[in-house]
Amino acid sequence: MDVLQEAEMLRKVPFFGGLDPAKLKLLAFTSRAQRFASGENLMRAGEMADSAYVILEGEVEILGETSAGEFVVAVQGRNALIGEMGVIMNAPRTATVRAKDAVRALRIAGDVFLRLLTDNPDCALHVMRVLSARAAVGLREMELLKGQLQEAQAASGRGAAT
């Protein structure tokens, strides 16, 4: 795949849809296409975040981990941007991302991604909106789980009292 084809694929990614063609071509040129086999990690929790990925083909699983082992938090597919949170926060990865099937992804170096955000306010605003929406969903899920836990604790307390 050449730079023009990659730039056209990037146009379909919601984060980058508003960029002008020249910036899309530059982003495609400075990024690197990579392939991952099913079960292969794109990134691991705890690693320093040095890049973000755009999924061009296939699906990835975002994995969480507890003392009982790994579990799937979410599945992302074509046109998804992953790994951007760690780059923005300049912090280690918070999750492991593994190819669910054969995956082709575009690796965007962290400095290129940050420069893209600082040079393009509309793109930065879109990233903020998506991250805010993810945080809101996570908060709602946490509140739901907290309620379920409290109900389970109350039910187990009633069972012990009888």
C-alpha positions as CSV (number, residue, x, y, z in Angstrom):
1,M,0.0,0.0,0.0
2,D,1.4,3.4,-0.9
3,V,1.2,6.7,0.9
4,L,-1.8,7.9,-1.1
5,Q,-3.8,4.8,-0.2
6,E,-2.9,5.1,3.4
7,A,-3.8,8.8,3.5
8,E,-7.2,7.9,2.0
9,M,-7.7,5.2,4.7
10,L,-6.8,7.8,7.4
11,R,-9.5,10.1,6.1
12,K,-12.0,7.5,7.2
13,V,-10.7,7.6,10.8
14,P,-13.0,9.9,12.8
15,F,-9.9,11.5,14.5
16,F,-8.4,12.5,11.2
17,G,-11.4,13.1,8.9
18,G,-11.1,16.9,9.1
19,L,-7.5,17.1,8.1
20,D,-6.6,18.5,4.8
21,P,-5.1,16.1,2.2
22,A,-1.6,17.3,2.5
23,K,-1.6,16.7,6.3
24,L,-3.1,13.2,5.8
25,K,-0.3,12.4,3.3
26,L,2.3,13.7,5.7
27,L,0.8,11.6,8.5
28,A,0.7,8.5,6.2
29,F,4.3,9.1,5.1
30,T,5.6,9.5,8.7
31,S,3.7,6.5,10.0
32,R,4.6,2.8,9.5
33,A,2.2,0.0,8.5
34,Q,2.6,-3.1,10.6
35,R,1.0,-6.5,10.6
36,F,0.1,-8.6,13.7
37,A,-0.9,-12.2,13.7
38,S,-3.9,-13.4,15.8
39,G,-2.9,-13.4,19.4
40,E,0.1,-11.1,19.0
41,N,0.3,-8.0,21.2
42,L,0.3,-4.5,19.7
43,M,1.2,-3.1,23.2
44,R,1.4,-4.3,26.8
45,A,0.2,-2.7,30.0
46,G,3.1,-1.1,31.8
47,E,5.2,-0.4,28.7
48,M,6.0,3.3,27.9
49,A,3.6,4.7,25.4
50,D,5.7,5.7,22.4
51,S,3.1,5.5,19.7
52,A,-0.6,5.3,18.8
53,Y,-2.1,2.9,16.2
54,V,-4.9,3.2,13.7
55,I,-6.5,-0.2,13.0
56,L,-6.7,-0.6,9.2
57,E,-7.9,-4.2,9.0
58,G,-9.0,-6.8,11.6
59,E,-9.9,-6.5,15.2
60,V,-8.0,-6.0,18.5
61,E,-9.0,-6.8,22.1
62,I,-8.3,-4.4,24.8
63,L,-7.4,-6.5,27.9
64,G,-7.7,-5.8,31.6
65,E,-6.1,-7.9,34.3
66,T,-7.1,-9.0,37.7
67,S,-5.6,-11.6,40.1
68,A,-7.9,-14.1,38.3
69,G,-6.2,-13.3,35.0
70,E,-6.9,-11.3,31.8
71,F,-10.4,-10.3,30.6
72,V,-11.6,-8.5,27.5
73,V,-12.6,-4.9,28.2
74,A,-13.5,-4.0,24.7
75,V,-13.0,-5.0,21.0
76,Q,-12.0,-2.4,18.4
77,G,-11.9,-2.7,14.7
78,R,-11.3,-0.9,11.5
79,N,-10.6,2.9,11.8
80,A,-10.2,2.7,15.6
81,L,-7.4,4.8,17.2
82,I,-5.7,3.0,20.1
83,G,-2.9,3.9,22.4
84,E,-3.4,7.6,22.2
85,M,-4.2,8.0,25.9
86,G,-0.7,6.9,27.0
87,V,0.9,9.2,24.4
88,I,-1.1,12.2,25.6
89,M,-0.5,11.4,29.2
90,N,3.2,10.6,28.6
91,A,2.7,7.6,30.8
92,P,2.9,3.8,30.6
93,R,0.2,1.8,28.8
94,T,-2.9,1.2,31.0
95,A,-4.0,-1.9,29.0
96,T,-2.7,-4.7,26.8
97,V,-4.0,-4.7,23.3
98,R,-3.9,-8.0,21.4
99,A,-4.8,-8.9,17.8
100,K,-8.1,-10.9,17.8
101,D,-7.4,-12.0,14.3
102,A,-4.9,-10.9,11.6
103,V,-4.5,-7.1,12.0
104,R,-3.0,-4.4,9.8
105,A,-2.3,-1.2,11.7
106,L,-0.6,2.1,11.1
107,R,1.8,3.0,13.8
108,I,2.0,6.7,14.5
109,A,5.1,7.8,16.6
110,G,4.1,9.6,19.8
111,D,5.9,12.9,18.8
112,V,4.1,12.9,15.4
113,F,0.8,12.3,17.1
114,L,1.3,15.1,19.6
115,R,2.4,17.5,16.9
116,L,-0.7,16.6,14.9
117,L,-2.9,17.5,17.9
118,T,-1.1,20.8,18.7
119,D,-1.1,21.9,15.1
120,N,-4.7,21.0,14.4
121,P,-7.2,22.3,17.0
122,D,-10.2,20.5,15.4
123,C,-8.4,17.2,15.6
124,A,-7.4,17.9,19.2
125,L,-11.0,18.8,20.1
126,H,-12.3,15.6,18.5
127,V,-9.7,13.6,20.6
128,M,-10.9,15.4,23.7
129,R,-14.5,14.6,22.9
130,V,-13.8,10.9,22.3
131,L,-11.7,10.6,25.5
132,S,-14.4,12.4,27.5
133,A,-17.1,10.1,26.1
134,R,-15.0,7.1,27.1
135,A,-14.5,8.5,30.6
136,A,-18.3,9.1,30.9
137,V,-19.1,5.5,29.8
138,G,-16.5,4.2,32.3
139,L,-18.0,6.2,35.1
140,R,-21.5,4.9,34.3
141,E,-20.2,1.3,34.2
142,M,-18.4,1.8,37.5
143,E,-21.6,3.3,39.1
144,L,-23.6,0.3,37.8
145,L,-21.1,-2.2,39.2
146,K,-21.0,-0.4,42.5
147,G,-24.7,-0.7,42.8
148,Q,-24.6,-4.4,41.9
149,L,-21.9,-4.9,44.5
150,Q,-23.9,-3.1,47.2
151,E,-27.0,-5.2,46.3
152,A,-25.0,-8.4,46.5
153,Q,-23.5,-7.4,49.9
154,A,-26.9,-6.5,51.2
155,A,-28.4,-9.8,50.0
156,S,-25.5,-11.8,51.5
157,G,-26.0,-9.9,54.8
158,R,-29.7,-10.8,54.9
159,G,-28.9,-14.5,54.2
160,A,-26.4,-14.6,57.0
161,A,-28.9,-13.1,59.4
162,T,-31.5,-15.8,58.9
